[in-house]
Amino acid sequence: MIRTAHIIAVGDELVWGETVNSNGAWIADFLRESGVRTVYQCMVPDEDAAIGSSVASALAAADVAIVMGGLGPTADDRTVDAVSAYLGRNVHTDPDVQARISAHHGHASGWEASVRRQSRIIDGALVWINPRGQAPGQCLEVNGRYVVLLPGPPREMQGICEVWMRPWLHQHAQGGVRRDTLSVFDLGESAVAAHLWPLLEGDHPHCGIYAQPGRVDIRIETDASPEGQILAERARIWVINHLPVPVFELGQTSREAFLVQWLTDQHMTLAAMESLTGGMVLSALIGVAGASQAILGGLIAYTDWEKIRFGVSEQTIASAGAVSEACALEMADAARRQFGSTVGVASTGFAGPGGGSADNPVGTFYVAAVMPQGQLVRRRYAPLERQAVRQIATHTALSVAWELLKLPTLLKNIESD
């Protein structure tokens, strides 16, 4: 039974940083869908010793070693040579593979040698014909474990995985997995970890947190067995109940897409006046197809004078300051009045590195949402670099609008109804 995988990407260009190993992310997700957990990934140069030692390490640590790249026609494509040498197996030319490659190969100078090199198969290997290219994949059993060789070009690698590897995994792996992803936008990574520590330190189910500015995802993974489903559902409910902020389950949608669609369905509209986010809130919403049905427009009022020009009172700026709860609320209301929208959203703050005060140090911001039925404002402090503060403020502005509108957070359930 295959439960774990070790992925090896071969290529000097990967090790040297000239090419990004996008194959690694794709195949790890592909394996996960079949219930195989990737325990390690590495990149090695086009050298026999490095490839061979990596395969040895992989077979010691996982049920299957997947080697991507190095199956091409040139002398520096060393994977077949290196793996066969490590396993102590001979290499032969497969006539069927050779005939197929010949039929699709150009006949420029040296083409016969190119075909022969890509037709070399390690003794005992299952041959997986390449549906999108020339060099085939190979699958070898080694003392109850497996070594799989795949071509490096992403399109070819993915084609072999879909046509050959998926049904092979269906026979040899434990089956699919369940993954639940919960997201929070109003709490930092360390705070989330502190609240969820009892769950994170266990392994049944497997749970991890993944952070980016303004957002923390909590992923819960179990196998797809009935017992796994129960574990996952218990963990999911536990997370929702143990975090002190709204927990989102977005499924295949995004907050921006849901908000735009909800406003459209309710025949409501939104406008924004932004300072430190400089249009990022509106940009996030306008990125949704069909946003023009709900998003009317926005203003960037960066200086005090521009805030006053578009509707914030001079008295508010003088008494409370431009970075204040009062100013954020007036900005949101001014945006609503300027555009005639149902909802107005605003942001103001100190993104840094300059500015700030004793009461509002750099990293402090206020976001507000206003509509005829009510208003909401929130202050947050994020002592981070400038762009991260702006991203967090953008997410928080959406959260404030969400809360004011009393929108649901478990959107995955809504999608499946």
Secondary structure, 3 states (H helix, E strand, C coil): CECEEEEEEECHHHHCCCCCCHHHHHHHHHHHHCCCEEEEEEEECCCHHHHHHHHHHHHHHCCEEEEECCCCCCCCCCHHHHHHHHHCCCEEECHHHHHHHHHHCCCCCCHHHHHHHHCEEECCCEEECCCCCCCCEEEEEECCEEEEEECCCHHHHHHHHHHHHHHHHHHHECCCEEEEEEEECCCCHHHHHHHHHHHHCCCCCEEEEEEECCEEEEEEEEECCHHHHHHHHHHHHHHHHHCCCCCEECCCCCHHHHHHHHHHHCCCCEEEEECCCCCHHHHHHHCCCCHHHCEEEEEECCCHHHHHHCCCCHHHHHHCCCCCHHHHHHHHHHHHHHHCCCEEEEEEECCCCCCCCCCCCCCEEEEEEEECCEEEEEEEECCCCHHHHHHHHHHHHHHHHHHHHCCCCEHHHHHHC
